[in-house]
Amino acid sequence: MKILVTGVAGQLGHDVVNELVSRGHIAIGSDISDKYSGIEDGSAVTTAKYISMDITDAETVRARVIYEQPDAVIHCAAWTAVDAAEEDDNKAKVRSVNFVGTKNIAKTCGELDIPVMYISTDYVFNGQGEEPWKADCKEFAPLNYYGETKLMGENVVAANTDKFFIVRIAWVFGVNGNNFIKTMLNVGKKYDTLRVVNDQIGTPTYTYDLARLLVDMIETDKYGYYHATNEGGYISWYDFACEIFKQAGYTTNVIPVTTEEYGLSKAARPFNSRLDKSKLIEEGFEVLPTWQDALARYLKEI
């Protein structure tokens, strides 16, 4: 298969291209920069074909997709700076990337009958309660602008094609970019004691593992809504931080605090990011390894 991957300079796009190439697929990576701007780690993504594509420009998207003639598109590109998305000066750009860009991808794929995979987020839900969110749940009520625009993206994909995968993920970490683990390791070197919230609950997602699942999915026609994170149970950011320091051999003292006590955040964060992944098993897909195992492998990788 020939697969076009957007957002290849990000954590997930980087690993998706590597996974595609490792399986013998033809991968075309795209992002807005003239040249690939992700980590130069010597992996396949740095040698795969790269094209510059501004997803917010409808004509450019259509022309590029028609020229490349991919068998499917995996749409990883997104504005993911959640707090910055709340700033008035950024909102037009956030909407342009997460909604308009996704609309351009979805309309083109729909017109050309090309399957599309859209990477979404737990932030489309209201983040309340303790019950895990089902993949086919329609009780949407995003708490912040990032979540609003990602939900708009979901809706525009479903409105333009029947051949779609909408995959919601959470708490992402990968080698190519910044994430919670890298932040904890950096601050853990500087401070003896840290405060980390313990009332936001979810499960981490290692992009290396997720990429394998996404390619498994795009190789099928089992379209629909899915949730995908690593296994290993639901935890808080406090629990995650403690395990990071334990595995990394740090002696940093971690103090659990509530979201209210922690403060600082411009965007409202969901308390309940529990994603029910049972649909993966129902559809015959292999679930991801535990997050504890993923963390151990990631620490060796970086």
N, C-alpha and C positions, 0 to 999 in steps of 0.2 A: 504494500500500500504506500501511497504518497500522502503524507500528512503535513498540513500547514499548522504551525504552532505559533500563536501570538504571545507576546510578553516573554520572549525567550531570554531576556536579560534579567528576569526575576528568579526567585527561588524555585518555583514549580516548573516554569517553562524550561529552565536549564536542565532539570532532571528528566522531563518528559522527552526532550530531544535525545538525550543520552540513551534512554530506554528504547525509544523507537529504533535508533541506529543499531543498538545491541541486538535487536531482533531481526535485523535485515530490512526494515522499512526505510523508505526514502523520507527523510525529515527536512522540512524547510522551516527555519526559524525566522521569526520577524519581530521587530520592535521599531520604535520611532527613530532611534539613532541611525546615522548613516552607516556605521559599522557596529558589529556586535560589541556591546559594552559591559557584558557580564564578566564574571571571574574567568581568568585565563588559566584554567587548571589542567590543560592538556587533554581533556576528555573530548568525546565526539562532538559536543556542541560547538566547540571552537573551530572545527573543521567542516561541519555540516553547512549546507547552503544557507546563506543569510540574506534576507531582503529587508530593506527599510520600508515600513508601511505605517502611515498615520491612520489609525483605525477611525478617527473622528471625521475623516474625509471620505464620503460615500463613493465618489468616483474613483478615488485611488484604490479603495478596498475592492470594488467590483473589477477594476482593470487588472489588479494583481492576482485575484483569485481566478479570473478567466484565463490569464496568461499561464499561471502555474498549474492549473487543472488538478488540484488535490482531490484525493478520494474522500477526505474528511478534514475538518478543521477542529483543533483543540484550542479553545479561546481562554488563555490564561491571563491576558493583559488586563490590568485593572488599576484604579487608584485605590491604594490600601492604607494610606496614612489616615487613620480613623479620626484622630483629634484635629489634624490639619483640615480635614473635610468640613469641620464645623465653622471654619472661618469664612466670613462673607466673601472675601476676595478670592477664595478657592472654589466656592460652590459651583460656579459655572463650569469650571474645568473638570471637577469631579463628575458632574452630570454628563459632560461631553464624553469623558472616557468610559464611565461605567454604564451609561444608558445609550447615548448616541453611537459610540463606537460599537457597542454590542448590537444595536439595531442594524448598523451597516453590515456587520458580519452575518447576522441572522437573515436579513433580507436577501443578501447575495447568495447565501447557502440555500435558502428556500427556493429562490428562482432557478438555481442551477441543480437542485436536487442533491445537494451535498450534505451528508450528516454533520452536525455541529455539536461539540461538547462545550458547555459553558460552566466555568468554575464559580460557584456561588459560596455562600457563607451562612453560618448559624445566626448572623446578625439580622437576617430577614424576619426572625421571630421576635416576640416581645421579651424573651429572657426571663419570664416569671415562672414560678412553680418549681417542681422537682421532677416532673414526668419527662422522660426523654422525648424529643420531637421526632415524630414519624416522618419518613421521607415524603410521603404523599399528603402530609398535613397542609391545610390551606389557611390556618389561623395566623396570618401575617400581621405584624404591628411593629416595624423596626423602631428602635429607640434612638437612632442617630441618622445623620444624613448619609453616611457611608452605606448603612443598611438599606435605607430608602432607595438609593440608586442601584444597589445590587439587586433588590427586588424588582425594580423597573427593568433591569436587564433580564431577569428570569422571565418576566411577563412578555417582553418583546421577542425573546427567543421562541417561546411556546406559541406566540401569535403568528410567527412567520414560517414555521416548519413543523412537521410531525416527526422528522428524523432528528430528535435532539436528546442529548444527555444533559441533565442539569444536576451537577454534583456539588453538594454543600460540604464544606470542610471547615475546620476550626483549629486555632492555636498552631499555626504552621511554622515549621522550621526546616531549613535546608542550608547547604553550604554556600549558596550564591546569594548573599544579602544579609540584612540584619534581622534578628529575631530575639525572642525572650532568653534563649539559652546563652547567646553571645552577650546579651546585656548583663545577665546574672554573672557570667564569668568575669566580665570586665569590672563590674562594681564590686564583686566579691574579692578582687585583688586589692581594691582600694580601701574597703571598709570592713571592720570587724563584725558589724551588726547591720542588718537590713530589715526593713518592714515590707511585707508582701501580703497582698489581699488573700483572704481565705474564704470569702463568701461568693466568689464567682467560680462556678463548677463546669468542667468540660473534660475534653481529652485531647492531648497533643497529636499532631499529624506531621510525620516525617515525609518530606517531599520525595525522597528516594523511594520509599515504600509506596506512596500514593501514585507516583508515576507508573509503577508496575501495574497497579490496579486500573488506572485510566487507560493504559494501552490494552489491557485485557478487555476492557469495555468497548473501546472504539473498534476492536476487531470483530465485534458482534453487532446485531441489530436489536439488542435488548434495550430499546430506548425508554426514557422516562426520568423520573426524579430519584436521586440516590443521596445517601449520606455516607461519608467516608472519613474516618479518623483511624488512628491506630487502636488496637485493642488494649486491654490492661486495666479497664475500669475508669470511672469518673473521679476526677481529682480537682483540687483547687490550685490556683497559681502558687500558693504557699507550699502545698505538697510537692508541686513540680520543682520549685526552687530548692527545697530540701533534698530532693533526689539528685538534682543537678550537682549540688555541692558535695553530696555523699559520693557520687560516682567520680567526680573530678578530684576528690581528695582535699577539698577545701574545708577549713574549720569555721567558716563564716556562720555566725549566729543569726537565725532567721526568726523574726517576730511576726506572728499572724495578726493582721488587722482587718477591720471591715473596710469595704469600699468607701464608706463615709469618712472613716478615720484617716484613710490614706489620702483622699482628696486629689487635687491637681488636675484630674482628667477633664478635658473640655467636652468630650463626647460621653454620653451615658453608655455604660457597659452592661451587657446582659448578665444576670446572676445565674441563669440556667442555660448553659450551652451544651447540655447533654443531647447528643444526636443518636437516635436509634438506627443501627446499621443492619437490622435484620433482613432488609430487602436485598442486600448483597448476597446473603446466603440463599434466600429464596430464589434468586435469579441465577444461582450457580457460580457466583464469583468468589474467589479466595479472599478472605478478610486479611487485613494488615497484621503484622506482628504486634506484640505488646509495645506500648510506648516506653516501658523500661528498657526493653531490648533495643528499641530504636535509638534511645538516648545513648546507650553504651556504644553502639556502632557509630553514631554521629560524633561523639566526643573523640573517637579514634580518627575519624575522617578529618576533623578540623585541627 
